[in-house]
Amino acid sequence: MVALVDLEDQSYTDAARVLGLPLGTVRSRLFRARRLLQHDLLAHAQDAGLLRPPMEDRAR
């Protein structure tokens, strides 16, 4: 679903039709998928030393 909308530039409506899902389901699943992807990418970047951890996670 993320690939269809964000990488292949399909509309939400087209993605819903292709996947056989209601439009609202596509929207809510995309929201959750993007949020999870953001979390995972930030964690990976921190583990790889590309980003510093947030201030509250740093030792004082």
Secondary structure, 3 states (H helix, E strand, C coil): CHHHHHHCCCCHHHHHHHHCCCHHHHHHHHHHHHHHHHHHHHHHHHHCCCCCCCHHHCCC
